[in-house]
Amino acid sequence: MRNHVTRRGVNAGIGAALISPALATTRAFAQSNEPIKIGFSMALTGPLAPNGKQALLGAKIWQEEVNTKGGLLGRQVQLVNYDDQSNPGTVPGIYTKLLDVDKCDLVVSGYATNMVAPAIPVVMQKGKTFIGLFALAANSEFHYPKYFSMLPSGPTPKESFSDGFFQLAVAQNPKPQTVAIPAEDAEFSRNAAEGAHNNAKKYGFNIVYDKTYPPNTTDFSPIIRAIQAANADLVCVCSYPLSSVGMLLSANELGLKPKMIGGGMVGLQATVFKDKLKSKLNGVVNYETWVPSPKLMAPAAGFFKTYQARAASEGVDPLGYYLGGWGYAYFQVLQQAVEGTKSINDDKLAEYLRSHEFTTIMAASIGFGKDGEWTKPGMLQVQYHGITDAANLDTWRGMSYQTVLTPADEKTGSIIYPYEKALG
């Protein structure tokens, strides 16, 4: 509870001068003993929960480590979070509560574009600095100067999810000619599909199928049959977890065999969905933000050892590769800004974030540019291969089943092309 010092009955002038040292001391004492509250929503139920729960454990590990070392600015850190239920409609109310009722000093976002975008108007109104977690081009319409994106999509975020996919396709001989772009009708996938359209034009592909489908779609066979009828060489799918799984199950059942399939499919990175699909992942070329290659694991090994030791008791993804590390890393960025400014003032934090680079366990030299996007891209394209239906946690723990194809400085092998060759 805050300590309150009243000046009732004290005159201005001499009386004020007499009380001010005590007032300053009391305020300083109160401030040093109150935690810094950091508020956020997180998808802990609903289809985004397998990833959201990872991020929350990452955040908790960060909090515990920071508090063990004395906190921030000499104050302990308290995380205040609520389940957004993977439902964008819950988000504005959560952030209003965090700021108006819980009186959080700082706020960060929950996970995913669909959850971040509806929070931005609330934090804009309050003038809060806001770090978004895995939100694709969420600030492209708001242009809020205190927004910063924790997603390695670089200065052209909409294109980044599929750019490597099209780069790989254009390098094949003979070059494929046509592409289908099915997309879920949701914030992330619409943005990713717009980027895929731009990439198709840039690399000289003819779009022969270009449609969205409702987020609650459960029968994907009409979509797959329409893509088959269009005879697309490439299928660049822009989807959220449940439809990513549904799309691949249906494609496998109906024998869809384009030259390449994948691109912007969210969910394939989580262990629970890999376990569900197993051999049906073979041949898919899809985006990634991080993989456990020796190079990328080196700065993150300590975190993942801690995370994986706690995963079972926390009921979260046993590996945490997709969001666990990033859930820790976006708090690292906030921590570096607070320590760099010696402040929790939002204006000072935003200015620091705009003008400095940051190092985290997941990526080094992160700089923020226009609309808070990274100045340098860091997206990967990987291909799954050699997976049997006996695949298990030990399979997913390593790199034996996936090859990094782009960018060149992270490449671990070459594409199996066309897609049918990887089916076994």
GIFEN-V143617 format. One record per residue. N is the residue number from 1. OMEGA is omega in degrees with one decimal (none if undefined). Layout:
N|OMEGA ; N|OMEGA
This chain:
1|-178.7 ; 2|170.8 ; 3|-179.4 ; 4|175.3 ; 5|179.3 ; 6|178.0 ; 7|-179.4 ; 8|176.5 ; 9|-179.9 ; 10|-178.9 ; 11|167.3 ; 12|176.9 ; 13|-173.9 ; 14|-178.9 ; 15|179.5 ; 16|-179.5 ; 17|-179.6 ; 18|-175.7 ; 19|-169.9 ; 20|177.1 ; 21|178.8 ; 22|178.8 ; 23|-179.2 ; 24|-180.0 ; 25|-179.9 ; 26|179.9 ; 27|179.8 ; 28|179.4 ; 29|-179.2 ; 30|-177.1 ; 31|-175.8 ; 32|-178.6 ; 33|177.8 ; 34|178.0 ; 35|168.0 ; 36|-178.5 ; 37|176.0 ; 38|-174.4 ; 39|176.8 ; 40|168.4 ; 41|175.0 ; 42|178.7 ; 43|-179.9 ; 44|170.8 ; 45|-177.6 ; 46|-171.6 ; 47|179.4 ; 48|-174.7 ; 49|179.2 ; 50|176.7 ; 51|-179.5 ; 52|179.7 ; 53|175.6 ; 54|-176.7 ; 55|-179.4 ; 56|177.7 ; 57|175.8 ; 58|179.2 ; 59|-179.4 ; 60|178.2 ; 61|176.4 ; 62|-178.6 ; 63|-177.8 ; 64|-180.0 ; 65|-179.4 ; 66|-178.3 ; 67|177.1 ; 68|-179.3 ; 69|176.5 ; 70|176.3 ; 71|177.3 ; 72|179.7 ; 73|179.2 ; 74|-179.7 ; 75|175.0 ; 76|179.1 ; 77|176.0 ; 78|175.5 ; 79|177.8 ; 80|-176.2 ; 81|179.0 ; 82|178.2 ; 83|176.9 ; 84|173.9 ; 85|-176.0 ; 86|-174.7 ; 87|-179.0 ; 88|-178.0 ; 89|-179.8 ; 90|-166.1 ; 91|-179.0 ; 92|178.9 ; 93|179.2 ; 94|-177.3 ; 95|173.6 ; 96|178.4 ; 97|-179.5 ; 98|-174.6 ; 99|-174.4 ; 100|-176.6 ; 101|-178.9 ; 102|178.2 ; 103|178.7 ; 104|178.6 ; 105|-177.1 ; 106|173.0 ; 107|169.9 ; 108|-175.8 ; 109|163.9 ; 110|-177.1 ; 111|165.7 ; 112|-179.0 ; 113|-175.2 ; 114|-179.7 ; 115|-177.5 ; 116|-175.4 ; 117|-179.2 ; 118|176.4 ; 119|-172.5 ; 120|178.6 ; 121|179.5 ; 122|-178.4 ; 123|174.9 ; 124|-178.6 ; 125|-178.4 ; 126|179.0 ; 127|-175.2 ; 128|168.6 ; 129|-170.9 ; 130|175.2 ; 131|-177.8 ; 132|-178.0 ; 133|176.5 ; 134|177.1 ; 135|-175.4 ; 136|175.6 ; 137|-176.6 ; 138|-177.4 ; 139|-173.7 ; 140|176.4 ; 141|-178.8 ; 142|-176.3 ; 143|-178.4 ; 144|-172.6 ; 145|178.6 ; 146|176.9 ; 147|-179.9 ; 148|-171.3 ; 149|173.1 ; 150|179.2 ; 151|-172.6 ; 152|-175.6 ; 153|172.9 ; 154|-172.4 ; 155|175.1 ; 156|-169.0 ; 157|-176.6 ; 158|-179.2 ; 159|-168.3 ; 160|-175.1 ; 161|-176.6 ; 162|-175.7 ; 163|179.0 ; 164|177.4 ; 165|-179.3 ; 166|175.0 ; 167|179.7 ; 168|-178.0 ; 169|-175.3 ; 170|-179.4 ; 171|-177.6 ; 172|-178.1 ; 173|2.4 ; 174|-178.5 ; 175|173.0 ; 176|-171.6 ; 177|-169.6 ; 178|-178.1 ; 179|170.5 ; 180|-179.6 ; 181|172.1 ; 182|-176.1 ; 183|173.4 ; 184|-178.4 ; 185|-178.4 ; 186|-172.1 ; 187|-178.4 ; 188|-171.2 ; 189|173.5 ; 190|177.5 ; 191|179.6 ; 192|178.8 ; 193|176.1 ; 194|176.5 ; 195|178.4 ; 196|176.2 ; 197|-179.2 ; 198|178.7 ; 199|178.0 ; 200|178.6 ; 201|-178.7 ; 202|-175.7 ; 203|171.6 ; 204|177.1 ; 205|178.8 ; 206|-179.6 ; 207|-176.6 ; 208|175.0 ; 209|-174.0 ; 210|-176.2 ; 211|172.7 ; 212|177.3 ; 213|-176.6 ; 214|179.5 ; 215|-178.9 ; 216|179.4 ; 217|176.2 ; 218|179.0 ; 219|-176.7 ; 220|-176.5 ; 221|177.4 ; 222|178.6 ; 223|-179.1 ; 224|179.6 ; 225|178.2 ; 226|177.4 ; 227|175.9 ; 228|179.9 ; 229|178.9 ; 230|177.5 ; 231|-178.4 ; 232|175.2 ; 233|-177.8 ; 234|173.4 ; 235|179.2 ; 236|-173.4 ; 237|177.1 ; 238|-165.8 ; 239|173.0 ; 240|-165.3 ; 241|-174.2 ; 242|179.2 ; 243|172.8 ; 244|178.9 ; 245|-179.4 ; 246|-179.4 ; 247|-178.6 ; 248|176.5 ; 249|-179.4 ; 250|178.7 ; 251|178.9 ; 252|-178.7 ; 253|-175.9 ; 254|174.2 ; 255|176.1 ; 256|-177.1 ; 257|173.3 ; 258|177.9 ; 259|173.6 ; 260|175.7 ; 261|178.6 ; 262|175.7 ; 263|-172.4 ; 264|-176.1 ; 265|176.3 ; 266|175.1 ; 267|-177.2 ; 268|-178.1 ; 269|-175.8 ; 270|-176.6 ; 271|-177.3 ; 272|-179.2 ; 273|173.9 ; 274|178.6 ; 275|-179.7 ; 276|-174.3 ; 277|-179.3 ; 278|-172.5 ; 279|179.6 ; 280|174.0 ; 281|-173.9 ; 282|176.8 ; 283|-178.1 ; 284|175.0 ; 285|-170.6 ; 286|179.9 ; 287|168.4 ; 288|176.3 ; 289|-178.5 ; 290|174.4 ; 291|-177.0 ; 292|172.9 ; 293|-179.4 ; 294|-178.6 ; 295|-176.0 ; 296|-179.7 ; 297|-171.9 ; 298|-178.8 ; 299|-174.0 ; 300|-171.3 ; 301|-179.3 ; 302|178.6 ; 303|-176.1 ; 304|174.0 ; 305|178.2 ; 306|-178.4 ; 307|-173.7 ; 308|176.3 ; 309|-177.6 ; 310|-169.7 ; 311|-176.2 ; 312|-178.5 ; 313|179.3 ; 314|-179.9 ; 315|-176.9 ; 316|176.7 ; 317|-172.2 ; 318|-177.9 ; 319|176.8 ; 320|-173.6 ; 321|-174.4 ; 322|-174.2 ; 323|-178.9 ; 324|-179.5 ; 325|179.4 ; 326|175.5 ; 327|173.5 ; 328|-171.5 ; 329|-177.8 ; 330|171.6 ; 331|173.0 ; 332|179.1 ; 333|178.0 ; 334|179.0 ; 335|-178.7 ; 336|177.2 ; 337|178.6 ; 338|-179.4 ; 339|179.5 ; 340|-179.8 ; 341|-172.5 ; 342|-172.4 ; 343|168.8 ; 344|176.0 ; 345|-173.4 ; 346|179.6 ; 347|179.2 ; 348|179.3 ; 349|-178.7 ; 350|179.4 ; 351|178.7 ; 352|180.0 ; 353|179.8 ; 354|-167.9 ; 355|-178.9 ; 356|172.8 ; 357|-172.5 ; 358|178.5 ; 359|179.5 ; 360|178.2 ; 361|-175.2 ; 362|-179.7 ; 363|177.7 ; 364|175.4 ; 365|176.4 ; 366|174.6 ; 367|-177.0 ; 368|-179.1 ; 369|-176.2 ; 370|-179.7 ; 371|178.1 ; 372|178.3 ; 373|178.9 ; 374|178.3 ; 375|178.9 ; 376|-179.4 ; 377|177.6 ; 378|-179.5 ; 379|177.7 ; 380|163.9 ; 381|179.4 ; 382|173.0 ; 383|176.5 ; 384|-176.3 ; 385|173.2 ; 386|-177.2 ; 387|174.7 ; 388|179.0 ; 389|171.8 ; 390|-179.5 ; 391|-177.7 ; 392|-175.3 ; 393|178.4 ; 394|176.0 ; 395|-174.2 ; 396|-177.4 ; 397|-172.4 ; 398|-174.7 ; 399|-173.3 ; 400|-174.1 ; 401|-177.2 ; 402|178.6 ; 403|174.2 ; 404|-176.3 ; 405|175.8 ; 406|-0.2 ; 407|-173.4 ; 408|-175.3 ; 409|175.2 ; 410|-172.9 ; 411|178.4 ; 412|-180.0 ; 413|-175.4 ; 414|-178.4 ; 415|167.6 ; 416|-172.4 ; 417|-3.9 ; 418|-177.2 ; 419|-175.1 ; 420|-179.6 ; 421|-178.5 ; 422|-175.0 ; 423|176.3 ; 424|none
